[in-house]
Amino acid sequence: MKKELMQILACPVCKGDLELRADEEKGEEIVTGSLYCSKCNYSYPIVATIPNLLPPEQQA
């Protein structure tokens, strides 16, 4: 996931701001980590540079 996407991403449930928590980075790209919504108290995973922004009830 490119860091610049943080400017347009929002929580899919409440539309609030997301906080980036990077575990592994390569240059300007996040390889693994999560996007955290403090309003919903939920983290959306980033795996292999792809953020999974499905609402919690739709994630497997």
VOBA-1610 file (N, C-alpha, C; in pm, whole numbers, padded with zeros to 5 digits, always signed):
BEGIN
Met+00085-00117+00000Met+00000+00000+00000Met+00090+00123+00000Lys+00062+00215-00086Lys+00138+00341-00091Lys+00094+00431+00024Lys+00193+00496+00088Lys+00164+00584+00201Lys+00070+00698+00164Glu+00078+00746+00040Glu-00007+00859-00001Glu-00156+00825-00003Leu-00191+00696-00002Leu-00333+00657+00005Leu-00398+00699+00136Met-00317+00723+00239Met-00372+00763+00369Met-00454+00892+00358Gln-00427+00973+00256Gln-00499+01099+00238Gln-00645+01076+00198Ile-00675+00960+00138Ile-00811+00936+00089Ile-00883+00821+00158Leu-00810+00739+00234Leu-00873+00624+00300Leu-00950+00666+00425Ala-01061+00598+00449Ala-01142+00620+00569Ala-01196+00486+00616Cys-01236+00481+00740Cys-01295+00359+00795Cys-01422+00325+00717Pro-01436+00201+00671Pro-01555+00165+00593Pro-01684+00161+00676Val-01671+00158+00808Val-01789+00150+00895Val-01836+00290+00936Cys-01747+00369+00995Cys-01788+00500+01049Cys-01738+00618+00966Lys-01657+00592+00865Lys-01598+00694+00777Lys-01498+00783+00850Gly-01452+00739+00967Gly-01353+00814+01044Gly-01213+00796+00990Asp-01119+00870+01048Asp-00979+00863+01008Asp-00918+00731+01051Leu-00821+00685+00972Leu-00747+00563+01002Leu-00604+00597+01038Glu-00548+00525+01133Glu-00410+00544+01176Glu-00326+00431+01117Leu-00219+00467+01048Leu-00131+00368+00986Leu-00035+00310+01090Arg-00030+00179+01097Arg+00065+00108+01184Arg+00144+00011+01095Ala+00264+00054+01055Ala+00345-00024+00962Ala+00437-00120+01037Asp+00437-00246+00995Asp+00529-00346+01048Asp+00650-00361+00956Glu+00626-00359+00825Glu+00734-00372+00726Glu+00711-00273+00613Glu+00815-00198+00580Glu+00808-00099+00473Glu+00919-00124+00372Lys+00892-00089+00247Lys+00992-00088+00141Lys+00977+00045+00070Gly+01065+00138+00100Gly+01056+00272+00042Gly+00930+00341+00089Glu+00848+00383-00006Glu+00722+00452+00024Glu+00603+00357+00032Glu+00630+00228+00033Glu+00521+00130+00032Glu+00518+00050+00163Ile+00397+00029+00215Ile+00377-00053+00334Ile+00355-00196+00287Val+00439-00289+00333Val+00428-00429+00294Val+00332-00501+00389Thr+00352-00485+00519Thr+00263-00542+00619Thr+00238-00441+00730Gly+00123-00454+00794Gly+00086-00365+00902Gly-00065-00363+00917Ser-00116-00248+00961Ser-00261-00237+00978Ser-00304-00092+00971Leu-00433-00073+00950Leu-00497+00057+00954Leu-00597+00051+01069Tyr-00578+00138+01168Tyr-00657+00133+01291Tyr-00757+00248+01297Cys-00882+00214+01330Cys-00987+00315+01353Cys-01010+00325+01504Ser-00980+00441+01560Ser-00997+00459+01705Ser-01144+00470+01744Lys-01230+00514+01654Lys-01373+00524+01685Lys-01438+00386+01696Cys-01403+00296+01602Cys-01459+00161+01601Cys-01375+00063+01683Asn-01253+00105+01717Asn-01158+00018+01788Asn-01133-00111+01709Tyr-01106-00093+01579Tyr-01082-00208+01492Tyr-00963-00181+01402Ser-00883-00285+01379Ser-00769-00277+01289Ser-00795-00355+01161Tyr-00767-00291+01049Tyr-00779-00353+00918Tyr-00639-00393+00873Pro-00617-00520+00842Pro-00481-00567+00810Pro-00432-00521+00673Ile-00299-00505+00665Ile-00231-00484+00537Ile-00141-00605+00520Val-00165-00684+00415Val-00088-00805+00389Val-00039-00802+00245Ala+00090-00820+00227Ala+00151-00821+00093Ala+00113-00694+00015Thr+00121-00580+00080Thr+00094-00444+00029Thr-00054-00415+00003Ile-00144-00506+00038Ile-00287-00487+00009Ile-00367-00469+00138Pro-00430-00351+00156Pro-00513-00333+00275Pro-00649-00402+00257Asn-00694-00470+00361Asn-00824-00536+00360Asn-00921-00445+00436Leu-00998-00367+00363Leu-01090-00273+00424Leu-01235-00320+00424Leu-01253-00451+00423Leu-01388-00505+00439Leu-01434-00480+00583Pro-01561-00449+00605Pro-01611-00434+00741Pro-01586-00562+00820Pro-01567-00551+00952Pro-01532-00668+01035Pro-01621-00789+01015Glu-01752-00770+00999Glu-01842-00884+00985Glu-01828-00955+00849Gln-01759-00893+00754Gln-01740-00953+00622Gln-01601-01014+00604Gln-01512-00994+00702Gln-01379-01052+00690Gln-01382-01198+00733Ala-01304-01279+00663Ala-01299-01422+00695Ala-01189-01453+00793
//
